[in-house]
Amino acid sequence: MSGASSLQWMVYGRAPTLDTFWDEELNLGRVAATAEAIAETETRLGIVVPAWLRTLYARYDGGAVRMARAESIEQPGQWLKAEWLIPRARLLPLGEWFSFAQLRAREGYRDDAYAAVAADDRLLIAIAIDEHDKTLCLDYSAGTEPTIVLTDQQRRLREYADATLWLADLIDLQYWSPALQARHDPAATLDWRPEPPSLATFWSGPGFWDDASGAPASEDAIVAAELRLGVRLPALLRALYRRQDGGYTRFEWAPLGRHPSRHFYDWENVVPDRYLSSLGHLRTLADVASDFQNGTELSSFARMHARCEHIVVLAMHGIHWMLCLDYRERGPGQEPDVVYFEYFDELIPRYRARDFDRFFTDLRQGELD
């Protein structure tokens, strides 16, 4: 841990193996790359995908990784200066790998546009990229076994002779600001009540966010919402809507362990604004994203969060906190996970229940001291 008094940087992991490389929670819904997809990529780009990447892509065809940064070369130990070694902490699906020659042709650049980063831009293959053109590449200029190069499309920033050296540099890093420390203040406590909700006690009022009336939803309204969303809603959630079509609840807290204490850090506030949307205002995460993203941004979001159309948002505060039904693992006709996500761009799961019944049983009323 190091840094100024207002920032404390913590390294949570170093040097992943091929078995621990992927972020399993953030890759729900992603599937393995097929042998045919690998062969097509090799033919399209004129390369041989190295064995270590074949192993990784046999688990997921691109996606989120657990450790994506590296210690600064110029200022080692200064975590404020840590650099992204895997841009956006995600590897591209095989179908989106591209050579710098293809990039040059697409942008209409002159033939020597990338001379500073590659003697032959056909042999520099991008496998990760961010919005600032930071690009992680495989460089095949030395033969069929590529080196690994990080560039900003103007300079070669880092180079690794093999995957072992590259993996050894990767770290999982997070800073703790005063605000984050306050959230986890060991002195903060939650005065929670042990009784879980029931159908009769869950709702506490109709609310006003989406003109909820407090009236029960009809079976026709429930079926219409399911058809619009393309999913089957959990039986217990359907029963709640038959009691009241959205509104307020006092049951907003869920424990993060089996036997929680009164300490705040054992709990998560999983129902943003203590409010569940009415059936008519339920939306998929893809629909929410389309409200303020389009074109390249929307495509990028869909790449980062595969099958986001199979996530239904039950409650949200801005775009920072969302309670969702997550159908990505088992499919839209099956029982979904219930997940409380933080940060729209990253979708960090802070709480997860394997079904709605378990989520409902977890809920508690409480007040912070």
N, C-alpha and C positions, 0 to 999 in steps of 0.2 A: 504494500500500500504506500502510495506517495502522492505528493501534490501540495498545493497551497492549503491554507486553513479552511477555505470555503469549498474545496473539492477534494474528495478522496477517491482515488482510482483503485479498483480491485481487479485482479486477474483471477478469473474463475476456472480457467482451464488452459492447458498448453498441449501442443503437439498431438493432435488427434490421430488415430489410426484410421484405416479404411473402414473399420467396423463402427467407429464412433464419429465419423465425419459429418453425417447428415443430422439436421435437427428434426427428429421424428415428429414432434408435436406440430411444427409448422409445415410439415409435408403431407399432412393428411389429405387424401384424395389424389395424390400423385401415384403414378404407376412406374414400373420398371421399363427401361428401354429394351425393345426386342432386338433379337439378332438381326432381323431385317432392317431395323432402323439404323443400327450400327453400320451394316454393310452399305446402306444407301448413303450415309454420311461420308464414309470412306470413298465411295465412288464419286460423289458430288464434289468433294474437296481434294481428291487425289492424295489421301493420307492413309496411314494405319493408326487407328485409335490405340493408344498404349494400354498395356494390360491393367495398370492401376486404375485408369479411367473406366475401362470395361467393368472392373469390379464395382466401382462406385455406381455406374449407370445401370448395373444389374439390380440395384436396389431402387433407385429413382432416376427417371429421365430428366435430370436437372432439378433444382429446387434450393431450399434454404439450408445453410450450413451452420453448425454450432460455433465454430471458431473461424473468424474471418479477418482479423487484424494482425498486425505485426509490429514489433517494437521499432521505434524510429532508428534509422541508421545514424543520423546526425546527432540525435540526443537520446541515447539509450537510457532506459530507466525513467524517462520523462513521459508518463503515460498520456499526458495531454497532447503529446505529439505523435501518438501511435497512428499508424497508417492502415488504410484498408488494403489488405492483400488480395481479398476476393471482393471486387466491387459489388455493392448492394448485398453482400453476404449471400449471394445466390449464383449458382452455375446455370447457364442457359440449357434448355432442352437441346438435344442433338439437332433437331430440325432448324434451330436458330443459330447454330455455329456458322461463322462466315470467315472468309479470308480477307485480308486487307486489300487484296486485288479487287475483290467484289465490292468492298466498301468504296474504294477509289473510283470504280466504274459507276457505282450508283450515285456518288456525289459529283461526278464529272471532273475530278481532279486531274492534274497533269501526271504523266507516267512516273515521275520521281517524287511524288508527294510524300511517300513514306520511306524515302531512302535513308533517313536517319534512324529508323527503327527496324528496317529489314532490307537486306540486299535483294531479296526476291519476295515481294509482298504476297505472292501466291502461297508462300510457305509459312506465313504468319497467320495462325488460326485463332480467332477470338472465341473464348468459352465463357466469359463473364464481362459485363460492361455496365457502367453507371451513366447518369445523365450528364456528367461532366467529362465524358470520353475516357475516363480511366478504364483500361481494358486489360484483362488477364488473358494471356495468349499461350498457345503451343507454338514453338518455333522449330520447324522441320528443316532448317537450312543445313544442319549437320548430318542429316540422315533420317531413317525411319523412326528412331527413338528421339522424341522432341525434348528440348529444354523448355523451361517454364519462364515466361517473361511478363512482367507488369509494365505497361506503358501508359502514357497519356496521349498517345497517337502522335507525339512529337519527339519523345525521348524514351529510352529504355530505362525505367526507374529501378527495377530489381530483376535479377536473373538467377535461376536455379538450374543446376545441371541435371537434377532428377527429382522425383516426387518425394523421396525421403527427406531431402534438404528443405523442400518447400513446406511439407507438413510440419517439420520441426519448428518452423518460424511462426506458425499460426497460434493465436491466442484468443481467448474469450474475455473481453474487457468491458467493464461497466463503471461509470463514475457515480458516486453518491453525493448529491448536492444537499444543502440544508433541507430543502423541501422533501427529498427522498428520505433523509434521515428522520425528519419529523413524522413521516408516514409510518416508519418502523420504530418510533420512539418506544423503548422498552417500558417507559413509565405510563404510556397511554393504555387505558383499559376500556373494555366494552361491557356495559351492564346488560347482558343478554338473558333472555328468558328461555327456559328449556323446552317449552311446548312448541311443537311444529305446527304448521298451518293445517287446516282442513278445508274442504270445499265451502263450508259455512263461514269460516273465519278469514279466508285469504284476502278477499276484497275489502277495502276500507272507504271507497268512494269512487264516483265516476270520473273525476278529474276533468281537465279541459284541453289537454294538449292536442287531441284530434277529435274534439267535439263528442267525446264519449258521453252517452246518455245515462249509463247505469243499467240500461235494459239488457235482458238476456239476448244472446245471439240465437238465431234459428238454425236448425240443421242445414237448411238450404244455404244460409250465409257461410257456414263452416265449410261445406262442400265447395262453394264458389271460391272461397279463399284458397282451398287446397288446389283446385284446378288452376287458379291464377299463378300460384307459387310453384306448382309442379311437385308437391310433396304431400305426404300423409302426416297430418298433425298427430302428436301423441294423444292417446285416449284421455289421459288425465287433463291435459291442456284443453282438449275439446270440452270436457266436463266443466272446466272453469269458465270457458266462454259461454257455455249454456246457462251458467249462473249470471254472468255479467260480461258484456262485450268490451273488455278493456277498462283500465282505470288504475286507481291507486291501491297500493298494498303497504302494510307496515312490516311485512316479512321481507326484509331486504338484505339480511346477512347470511353468509354461509361459512362454515368452518373450513380451514385449510388442512385439518388433520382429524383423526378419529376422535381424539379426546382433547378438545381445545380448552385452553385456559381463558381467563378474562383479559389476557393481554391482547392488544389490538392486532399484533402481528400474527395471531392465530386465526384471524377472520378476514373475509373480503366482503365488501359491499357490492353485491352482484346484480342488484336491480337498480340501474341508474335512475335517479329522480323518483325512486319508489313507484314506478309506473310501467305497466305493460300496455303496448299498443292495442287498439281495437283491431278486429279482423280486417277491416277495410284498409288499414294503414300498415299491415304487415308487409314487409318487402324483403327481397333477397339482397345479399351484400352486393351483388353485381348491379342491381337497380340503384342502390344507394351510391355506389361509385360513379354511376353514369350521371348523377345529379351535378357533379362538379369536375368530372374528368371526361375527356373525349379523345378520339384519335389515338395518338401514340401513348399518351398517359394512361388511357383506359386499357389499351392492349398490354402495356407494361404491368399494370395492376393485375390483370387477369393471368399474366405469366407468373407473377410472384405468388399468387394465391389461386392455385389450380382449383377449378370447379367451384368458384366463389358463388355461382348461381345456385349451389346446393347448400348455402348458408342462409338461414332465415333470421332476420333481426327482430327480436321480441321487444327490446328496449334499448335506448341509446341516449347518451348525453353528448351533444355535438358530434364530433367524429373521434372522440378520445376513448369512450367507454361504451361497450356494447354487450348485451346479453343475447345470445344466439342459440338457435337450433342448428347443429352441425351434422348434415347428412352425408358428408363426403366419404366417410369410411364405409358405411353399410348401405348407402343408397337412399334415394328419395322416398321409396315405399316402405322403408324399415324404420325402426326406432332410432332417433338421432341422439348424439351426445348433446348435452347442454353446456355451453362454454361461455365464460365471461372473458371477453377480449379487451386488451388495452392497446391503444394506438392503432388507428385505422390503417396506416401504411404497413405496419409490422405485424399486426394481429398477434400480439403476445398473449397466450392463454394464461390467465391468472387463476382460474378455477375451472374445473371440468367435472361433470357428472356423466356417467355412462348411459343414463336415460332420464326421462323427465320425472319419473316416480322418485328416483334417488335424489334428484335436485330438489323436489318438493319436500321430501323428508328432511333434507339438510337445512332448509330455510328456518331462520329465527328472527324474532323481533329483538331490538337492542338499541341502546343509546350510548354514545361515546361520553366518557367522563371528561 
